Amino acid sequence: MRKVHLIGICGTAMATVAVLLKERGLDVRGSDEHAYPPMSELLASHGIRPLEGYRAEHIPDDLDLVVVGNAVSRGNAEVETVLDRRIRYCSLPEIVREEFLWNARPIVVAGTHGKTTTSFMTAWALAETGAEPGFLIGGVSRDFGTSGRLGSGGGPFVIEGDEYDSAFFDKTAKFLKYLPEIVVVNAVEFDHADIYRDLDELRLAFRRLVRLVPRGGRLLLCADDGEAAALAAEAPCAVETFGLADDADWRARHVRYESDATAFDVLRGGQRVGSAVLPLLGAFNVRNALGAVAAAACAGAPPAAVIAALGHFHGVRRRLEVRGVVRGVTVYDDFAHHPTAVRETLQALRAPGTAGRLWAVFEPRSATACRRVFQGAFAEALQLADEVVVADVFRSTLPASERLSEGMLVADLTARGVAARHVPGAPEIAGLVAREARAGDRVVLMSNGDFGGAHERVLAALASPARESDGRLDADTRG
C-alpha cells in the first residue's frame, strides 16, 4: 500500500490518521467540504492540503486504498466512484486497527464524557515517565501540539474510544475495532440520538467493548457514574475503580478548586500516593486525571511520577480553552455539546474567587444538541450561567417535532430567572457581546464546530476602537 485517499479528511480522527499514515511513508491525500482549526492547521503543518468538496475526479485510478469517514454516506460523489470502480476501501477504525494496534498494547479510553482529555492525560503521563507511547486522539493537545504519534513498537498506544458508528457500511461502534488491553470508562449516558435508539442500545455497545478485554487486561471504571460502574459485572478481567466516591480504588481527597487550578491528594486503596496540582478547572478534570493515573499505572508507570507529570499538563484545544482576554473580558472556546458537558463546564467556571458575569453562548450543532429529546436537560444545564445566548439550531433539516426549539429554550431559561436570548449567528452574537460585556465577565462559546468563527468575531468586536468610549469596559487588560 502506497497511496491512500481519505474521504472526510478534516474530521478530528481522520486528520490524525492521515498524519500518522504520512509519517509511515505513505502518499496521503484527502477531501472534505469544510476545513477549520485545529485540524486544518494540523494537516497543513504536515504538508497535507485537503481537496475542496467531494468530486469524482478526486478519486484517481492509482489509489491503493480509500478510507471512508463516518460523516459521509451513499450519494457522496467520491463514495459512488469508489464503489463503481471497486477500489479497495475501509472505515477509519479498520485502518487504525490494522496499521497501528496489532503490534501495540492498546489503552482504549471510552465514555460519554472526558475521553479526549483523559486520553491526552494518559499519553502525556506515559511520555513524561519514559514510555514513548503511541496515541491517536480526537483533538489537539496544547502540550504535544498534535493529535497522534506512532510511538515505539510494541509499547502502549492510547486511543480515544469513540462509541459513534464506524461508517455507512458498518454501524457498529468504532471502539469495538481497537483490540483493548486496558479500557477506561468515565461515564455512560444517552448520547448520539441519531445512532442509538435509547440508553439500552448504548449500554449494549459498552458491554460489547468490555467483553473484548483479555483475561490479563484491566478494566478501569468511574465509581461516580452508576452506569459505568455497572459494567464491572461484564468484566472478564481485573477491575479497578476511580473517582471522588469513598469506595473508589483510586480516589481524590482534599480537593481544592482555585481560580486557575485544581489541587487534590490521590489515594490508592486508601493510601496516599501523591498530590496533584492540575492547571485545569472542574471536578470533571479531577475524574479525568484519576482515570489517567490508573491507566498509566496499569501500563507500568510509577503512580507518583504520573501524578507529578499531570501537574505540567495544560489541556486540550477547544476544551475550556482561553482564546483571549480583551479589556478584562475572558473568551473561552469549549466543545461541550451534551447537557452534562455544558453543566460541568459552567460549574468549573464558577470556581471560588471568580467575579463578573458568566456568559454561556451555545450553538446547538451536533446530532445530540440539535434534538428536542435534550430540550429540558439543556435548560437545566444552561441555567448555571448569568447570561445565555442561544444560536440557531445548525441542523435545520430535522423535522420540527424532533428539532430543539431555540424559542422554547429561551422561554424555559427566562422562567428560571436567567437572562436568555436567541441570537441567530456569529456576527450578531459578536455585536451583542461587544455592546454588553463588562470587565470581569467570562464568555464561553460552546459548539462542536467552528461556530461561524464566533470566537474570533467576539474578540475582534471587543477590541474594536468603538468600544473604548462606551464606558462599559475598563482599562485594557488584553492577554
Secondary structure, DSSP 8 states (H G I E B T S, - for coil): --EEEEETTTSHHHHHHHHHHHHTT-EEEEEES---TTHHHHHHHTT---EES--GGGS-TT-SEEEE-TT--TT-HHHHHHHHHT--EEEHHHHHIIIIITTSEEEEEESSSSHHHHHHHHHHHHHHTT---EEE-SS-BTTTSSSEE--STTSEEEEEE--SEEETTEEEEGGGGS--SEEEE-------TTT-SSHHHHHHHHHHHHTTS-TTSEEEEETT-HHHHGGGGG-SSEEEEEESSTT-SEEEEEEEE-SS-EEEEEEETTEEEEEEEESS-SHHHHHHHHHHHHHHHHTT--HHHHHHHHTT---BTTSSEEEEEETTEEEEEE---SHHHHHHHHHHTT-TT--S-EEEEE---STTTTBGGGHHHHHHHHTTSSEEEE---S-TTS-TTTB--HHHHHHHHHHTT-EEEE--SHHHHHHHHHHH--TT-EEEEE-SS-GGGHHHHHHHHHHSGGGGGSSSS-S----
